[in-house]
Amino acid sequence: MKNDGQDELDTEYFVLRDEEAGLDGVIALHSAALGPGAGGCRFWHYPTREEMMVDAARLARGMTYKNALAELPLGGGKAVLRVPEGPFDREKLFAAFGREVEKLGGRYLTAEDVGTSVGDMQAIASETRHVAGLAQVPGRPGGDPSPWTARGVYGAMEYLAQQQLDRPLADCTVAIQGVGNVGGALARLLHAAGAQLVLADTNSERLAKIATKTGAAVVAVSEFCGVRADILAPCALGAVFNAVTTAKVRAAIVCGAANNQLASEADGVRLAERGVLYAPDCVVNAGGIINVAAEHLGWDTAEVVRRVDGTAERLARVLARADQLGVAPNLAADSLARERVRVGATLAA
């Protein structure tokens, strides 16, 4: 099956079904030019199989670009699983998923994503070794990758505040949409730096807890894009910015952890035309996959720190390319990622 035509690569789909275990999902492999397809396993409420396939394809493509821009020896892949209706045995479901991963013989490396945890990865590991994000061994990478994602986004945000706004984060207001594992960690980092926070989340209990700890203001999710803030940080699901919501943005910068924040390439152009600097998510949210790569490849924690703390430098290169080409940052990031994938494919030929 072809992908959506946004680049020259084909996406392979592997449909996952195990009725007894409650498994219903798909693995999408977008590119293996730089290495095995790597990307987390998302566990979500998908109304239809078509929506599940579309999400898997977009996320897998995003992982190809993210891994290429993070200079990792990994390709792009993603798994999405549908949350069963009614009661189910979670460990049994993820063990069944692990058997499906094993069938691919190392072509796909899985890890945590929205809706999954270290415990789920342990269940997967009972059936395959092609999984990361397992319980951390002291002194070695592993565990929940969310804090690393938050660290990379924070570093990029700190750089942009200084370069674009000419002031530290302590003098900025940052609005965060989604205060789960990554967004919550980011909120704590920003609070420690002295930033003023505005938070939005559909989970009112989680939202209240983080807001109380950080002294943040709270707004409805529907109001997020139009919040008066210096920086918007989408940290929930994707497609936040579209033809309608881009027109509402009053912030100077968008820099967040969510994957696929733009509904289309055109929305990145719209933000640029309105004078909003969009930090491509595939550049700034790579901290988690860097930790996953380190666990898989045997790197030490010091290497993870070095690479995650290099996020701002990689972002600077993308923004310089955007200025050089006279295009929006998202287009520059995609162009650079495609270039690296083509080089990798040529070297592998």
C-alpha positions as CSV (number, residue, x, y, z in Angstrom):
1,M,0.0,0.0,0.0
2,K,1.3,3.4,-0.9
3,N,1.7,6.2,1.6
4,D,0.0,9.6,1.3
5,G,2.2,10.8,-1.5
6,Q,4.1,13.4,0.6
7,D,7.4,11.8,-0.3
8,E,8.9,9.2,-2.5
9,L,8.8,6.3,0.0
10,D,6.3,3.5,0.3
11,T,4.9,2.5,3.7
12,E,4.4,-1.1,4.5
13,Y,1.5,-2.1,6.8
14,F,1.2,-5.2,9.0
15,V,-2.3,-5.8,10.3
16,L,-2.3,-7.2,13.9
17,R,-5.3,-9.3,15.1
18,D,-5.6,-11.7,18.0
19,E,-9.2,-11.8,19.1
20,E,-8.5,-13.9,22.2
21,A,-5.9,-11.4,23.5
22,G,-8.0,-8.4,22.4
23,L,-5.2,-7.2,20.0
24,D,-6.4,-5.0,17.1
25,G,-3.8,-2.8,15.5
26,V,-1.3,-2.1,12.8
27,I,2.5,-1.7,12.4
28,A,3.5,0.8,9.7
29,L,7.1,0.7,8.4
30,H,8.0,3.8,6.4
31,S,11.7,3.6,5.8
32,A,14.7,1.4,6.6
33,A,17.3,3.4,4.7
34,L,19.1,4.4,7.9
35,G,18.3,1.3,10.0
36,P,15.4,-0.7,11.4
37,G,12.1,1.1,11.6
38,A,11.9,2.5,15.1
39,G,9.0,4.2,16.8
40,G,6.7,3.7,19.8
41,C,3.5,1.8,20.3
42,R,0.4,4.0,20.6
43,F,-2.6,2.6,22.5
44,W,-5.7,4.7,21.8
45,H,-9.4,4.8,21.1
46,Y,-9.7,4.7,17.3
47,P,-13.2,4.8,16.0
48,T,-12.4,3.1,12.7
49,R,-9.6,0.9,11.2
50,E,-9.1,3.5,8.5
51,E,-8.3,6.2,11.1
52,M,-5.9,3.8,12.8
53,M,-4.1,3.1,9.5
54,V,-3.9,6.8,8.6
55,D,-2.4,7.7,12.1
56,A,0.1,4.8,11.9
57,A,1.3,6.0,8.4
58,R,1.7,9.7,9.5
59,L,3.5,8.7,12.7
60,A,5.8,6.3,11.0
61,R,6.7,9.0,8.4
62,G,7.4,11.4,11.2
63,M,9.7,8.9,12.9
64,T,11.7,8.5,9.7
65,Y,12.3,12.3,9.7
66,K,12.8,12.5,13.4
67,N,15.4,9.8,13.5
68,A,17.2,11.2,10.4
69,L,17.3,14.7,11.9
70,A,18.5,13.4,15.2
71,E,21.3,11.6,13.3
72,L,20.3,8.2,14.6
73,P,21.0,4.9,12.8
74,L,17.3,4.1,12.7
75,G,14.5,4.2,10.1
76,G,10.9,5.1,10.7
77,G,8.1,2.9,12.0
78,K,5.1,3.0,14.4
79,A,2.6,0.7,15.9
80,V,-1.0,1.8,16.8
81,L,-3.3,-0.4,18.8
82,R,-7.0,0.0,19.5
83,V,-8.1,0.0,23.1
84,P,-10.7,-2.8,23.4
85,E,-14.2,-2.1,24.4
86,G,-15.0,-3.7,27.7
87,P,-12.6,-5.5,30.1
88,F,-9.4,-7.0,28.8
89,D,-6.1,-8.5,30.1
90,R,-3.5,-5.8,29.4
91,E,-0.5,-8.1,29.9
92,K,-1.9,-10.7,27.5
93,L,-2.7,-8.1,24.9
94,F,0.8,-6.6,24.9
95,A,2.4,-10.1,24.9
96,A,0.4,-10.8,21.8
97,F,1.7,-7.6,20.3
98,G,5.2,-8.7,21.2
99,R,4.7,-11.9,19.2
100,E,3.7,-9.8,16.1
101,V,6.9,-7.6,16.6
102,E,9.0,-10.8,16.7
103,K,7.6,-12.0,13.4
104,L,9.2,-9.0,11.7
105,G,12.6,-10.3,12.7
106,G,14.1,-7.0,13.8
107,R,12.7,-4.8,11.1
108,Y,10.7,-2.8,13.7
109,L,11.9,-1.6,17.2
110,T,9.0,-0.6,19.5
111,A,8.9,1.4,22.7
112,E,6.5,3.6,24.7
113,D,4.1,6.1,23.2
114,V,0.8,7.7,24.1
115,G,-1.2,5.2,26.2
116,T,1.7,2.7,26.9
117,S,4.1,2.3,29.8
118,V,7.2,0.5,31.0
119,G,5.0,-2.3,32.3
120,D,3.6,-2.8,28.8
121,M,7.1,-2.9,27.4
122,Q,8.0,-5.6,29.9
123,A,5.0,-7.7,28.6
124,I,6.2,-7.2,25.0
125,A,9.7,-8.2,26.0
126,S,8.4,-11.6,27.1
127,E,7.9,-12.4,23.4
128,T,10.6,-10.3,21.6
129,R,13.9,-8.6,22.2
130,H,13.0,-5.9,19.7
131,V,11.7,-3.5,22.3
132,A,13.1,-0.6,24.3
133,G,11.8,1.5,27.2
134,L,12.2,-1.4,29.7
135,A,12.8,-1.0,33.4
136,Q,16.0,1.0,33.7
137,V,19.2,-0.6,34.9
138,P,21.3,1.8,37.0
139,G,23.8,3.7,34.9
140,R,22.3,2.6,31.6
141,P,19.6,4.2,29.4
142,G,16.1,2.8,29.6
143,G,12.9,3.3,31.4
144,D,10.2,5.9,30.5
145,P,11.6,8.1,27.7
146,S,9.2,11.0,28.5
147,P,11.6,13.0,30.7
148,W,14.2,12.9,27.9
149,T,11.6,14.2,25.4
150,A,10.7,17.0,27.8
151,R,14.4,17.8,28.3
152,G,15.0,18.2,24.6
153,V,11.9,20.4,24.1
154,Y,13.0,22.5,27.1
155,G,16.5,23.0,25.6
156,A,15.0,24.1,22.3
157,M,12.6,26.4,24.0
158,E,15.3,28.0,26.0
159,Y,17.4,28.6,22.9
160,L,14.4,30.2,21.0
161,A,13.5,32.5,23.9
162,Q,17.0,33.9,24.0
163,Q,17.4,34.1,20.2
164,Q,13.9,35.2,19.1
165,L,12.6,37.0,22.1
166,D,16.0,38.2,23.6
167,R,15.1,37.2,27.1
168,P,15.3,34.1,29.4
169,L,12.4,31.7,30.0
170,A,12.0,33.2,33.4
171,D,10.6,36.3,31.6
172,C,8.3,34.3,29.4
173,T,4.8,32.9,29.5
174,V,4.5,29.4,28.1
175,A,1.1,27.7,27.4
176,I,1.2,23.9,27.4
177,Q,-1.5,21.7,25.8
178,G,-1.4,18.3,27.4
179,V,0.2,17.7,30.8
180,G,0.7,13.9,30.7
181,N,4.1,12.3,31.0
182,V,5.9,14.7,28.6
183,G,3.9,17.8,29.1
184,G,3.9,17.4,32.9
185,A,7.7,17.0,32.9
186,L,8.1,20.0,30.7
187,A,5.8,22.1,33.0
188,R,8.0,21.2,36.0
189,L,11.2,22.2,34.1
190,L,9.7,25.5,33.1
191,H,8.3,26.2,36.5
192,A,11.8,25.5,38.0
193,A,13.2,28.0,35.5
194,G,10.7,30.7,36.6
195,A,8.4,30.8,33.6
196,Q,4.8,31.7,33.9
197,L,2.6,28.8,32.8
198,V,-0.9,28.4,31.2
199,L,-2.1,24.8,31.0
200,A,-4.8,22.9,29.1
201,D,-5.7,19.3,29.3
202,T,-8.9,17.1,28.9
203,N,-8.0,15.3,32.1
204,S,-9.2,17.7,34.7
205,E,-7.8,15.8,37.7
206,R,-4.3,15.7,36.1
207,L,-4.6,19.3,35.1
208,A,-5.5,20.5,38.5
209,K,-2.6,18.6,40.1
210,I,0.0,20.1,37.8
211,A,-1.5,23.6,38.0
212,T,-1.4,23.5,41.8
213,K,2.2,22.4,41.9
214,T,3.3,25.0,39.3
215,G,1.0,28.0,40.1
216,A,-0.2,27.8,36.5
217,A,-3.3,29.4,35.0
218,V,-5.8,27.0,33.4
219,V,-7.7,27.3,30.1
220,A,-10.0,25.0,28.1
221,V,-8.3,22.9,25.4
222,S,-10.4,24.8,22.8
223,E,-8.8,28.1,23.8
224,F,-5.2,26.9,23.7
225,C,-4.2,28.2,20.2
226,G,-5.4,31.7,21.0
227,V,-3.9,32.0,24.5
228,R,-1.9,35.2,25.1
229,A,1.6,33.7,25.7
230,D,5.1,34.0,24.3
231,I,5.4,30.3,23.5
232,L,2.8,27.6,22.7
233,A,3.8,24.1,23.5
234,P,1.5,21.4,22.1
235,C,2.2,18.2,24.0
236,A,-0.9,16.1,23.4
237,L,-2.0,14.6,20.1
238,G,-1.3,15.9,16.6
239,A,-3.0,18.1,14.0
240,V,-3.3,21.1,16.5
241,F,-2.7,23.7,13.8
242,N,-5.0,23.9,10.8
243,A,-6.5,26.6,8.5
244,V,-8.7,27.7,11.4
245,T,-6.5,27.5,14.4
246,T,-3.4,29.0,12.8
247,A,-5.3,32.3,12.5
248,K,-5.9,32.3,16.2
249,V,-2.3,32.1,17.3
250,R,-1.0,35.1,19.1
251,A,2.2,33.6,20.5
252,A,5.6,34.4,18.9
253,I,6.9,30.8,19.0
254,V,5.4,27.3,18.8
255,C,7.7,24.7,20.3
256,G,6.2,21.5,21.8
257,A,6.5,17.7,22.1
258,A,3.4,16.5,20.2
259,N,4.0,14.6,17.0
260,N,2.6,15.9,13.7
261,Q,1.4,19.2,15.2
262,L,0.6,20.6,11.7
263,A,-2.5,19.2,10.0
264,S,-0.7,19.9,6.7
265,E,2.5,21.4,5.4
266,A,0.5,24.5,4.4
267,D,-0.2,25.2,8.1
268,G,3.5,25.6,8.8
269,V,3.6,28.1,6.0
270,R,0.6,29.9,7.4
271,L,2.3,30.2,10.8
272,A,5.4,31.6,9.1
273,E,3.4,34.1,7.1
274,R,1.9,35.4,10.4
275,G,5.3,35.8,11.9
276,V,5.1,32.8,14.2
277,L,8.2,30.8,14.5
278,Y,7.3,27.1,14.4
279,A,10.0,24.7,15.8
280,P,9.4,21.5,13.8
281,D,8.3,18.8,16.2
282,C,10.4,16.2,14.4
283,V,13.5,18.2,15.5
284,V,12.7,19.2,19.1
285,N,10.9,16.1,20.4
286,A,13.6,13.6,19.6
287,G,14.8,13.2,23.2
288,G,12.7,10.1,23.8
289,I,13.8,8.2,20.7
290,I,17.4,9.1,21.4
291,N,17.1,7.4,24.8
292,V,15.4,4.4,23.1
293,A,18.2,4.2,20.5
294,A,20.8,4.3,23.3
295,E,19.1,1.5,25.1
296,H,18.9,-0.6,21.9
297,L,22.5,0.2,20.7
298,G,24.2,0.0,24.0
299,W,25.2,3.6,24.5
300,D,25.7,5.0,28.0
301,T,23.7,7.7,29.7
302,A,26.4,10.3,29.1
303,E,25.8,9.8,25.3
304,V,22.1,10.3,25.8
305,V,22.7,13.6,27.6
306,R,25.1,14.8,25.0
307,R,22.7,14.1,22.1
308,V,19.5,15.3,23.8
309,D,21.3,18.5,24.9
310,G,22.3,19.0,21.2
311,T,18.6,19.5,20.3
312,A,19.0,23.3,20.2
313,E,22.0,23.0,17.9
314,R,20.1,20.8,15.5
315,L,17.2,23.2,15.6
316,A,19.5,26.1,14.8
317,R,20.8,24.3,11.7
318,V,17.2,23.7,10.5
319,L,16.3,27.4,11.0
320,A,19.4,28.5,9.2
321,R,18.5,26.3,6.3
322,A,14.9,27.8,6.3
323,D,16.4,31.3,6.1
324,Q,18.8,30.2,3.4
325,L,16.1,28.7,1.2
326,G,13.4,31.3,2.1
327,V,10.9,28.7,3.3
328,A,9.0,27.8,6.5
329,P,10.9,25.8,9.1
330,N,8.8,22.7,8.7
331,L,9.6,22.6,4.9
332,A,13.3,23.1,5.7
333,A,13.2,20.2,8.2
334,D,11.5,17.9,5.8
335,S,13.9,18.7,3.1
336,L,16.9,18.1,5.3
337,A,15.4,14.8,6.5
338,R,14.7,13.6,3.0
339,E,18.2,14.4,2.0
340,R,19.7,12.4,4.8
341,V,17.4,9.4,4.0
342,R,18.4,9.5,0.3
343,V,22.1,9.5,1.3
344,G,21.5,6.6,3.6
345,A,19.6,4.7,0.9
346,T,22.4,5.4,-1.6
347,L,25.1,4.1,0.9
348,A,23.1,1.0,1.6
349,A,22.6,0.2,-2.1
